[in-house]
Amino acid sequence: MTKKTPDFLNHLLHSDFMNDLISWKMKDTCEYHAEEYKRLHSKHGTYGLKPHEQEDKEDHRKDAIAFKHVYIYFSGDYDYKIGIDDE
């Protein structure tokens, strides 16, 4: 049997506050992945990367791009750039 979500919780979940909170966290996470990508990219040019580091670098790039799209969806900030090779 399914319980009905209380009205006050529905209002909170569908509020501008919740969209702002999600947007902020998505942007923060996106910037983390972009910075890690950039760190590994600069290390690549200096020292070279081990195979697992190269894989991490690519994972950070993909994650940064994915979080960027989610951030833009929730925030409407269509001009947001992360400064990696997705743009």
DAWODA-V829997 format. One record per pair of residues at least 12 apart in sequence whose ideal C-beta (glycine too) atoms are under 8 Angstrom apart, sorted by sequence separation. I is the first residue (numbers start at 1). J is the second residue. D is the distance in Angstrom with one decimal. If there is no record, write none. Layout:
BEGIN
i/j/d
I/J/D
I/J/D
END
This chain:
BEGIN
i/j/d
68/80/6.7
40/53/6.0
44/57/7.0
68/82/5.4
40/56/6.4
41/57/6.5
40/57/4.0
65/82/7.6
64/82/5.5
68/86/7.3
65/84/7.7
36/56/7.6
37/57/6.0
40/60/6.8
64/84/6.2
65/86/4.6
64/86/7.5
37/60/4.0
61/84/6.0
36/60/4.4
37/61/4.9
61/85/7.4
61/86/7.3
34/60/7.6
33/60/4.7
37/64/5.9
33/61/7.7
33/63/4.3
34/64/4.3
33/64/3.8
29/63/7.9
30/64/5.5
33/67/6.3
30/67/3.7
29/67/4.9
30/68/4.9
27/67/7.9
26/67/5.3
30/71/5.5
41/84/8.0
26/70/4.8
27/71/4.8
26/71/3.8
38/83/7.4
38/84/6.9
37/84/5.6
23/71/6.0
26/74/6.2
27/75/7.2
34/82/4.3
26/75/7.7
34/83/6.4
34/84/5.6
23/74/4.4
31/82/7.2
22/74/4.9
23/75/4.0
30/82/6.1
27/80/7.5
23/77/7.9
19/74/5.4
19/75/7.8
END
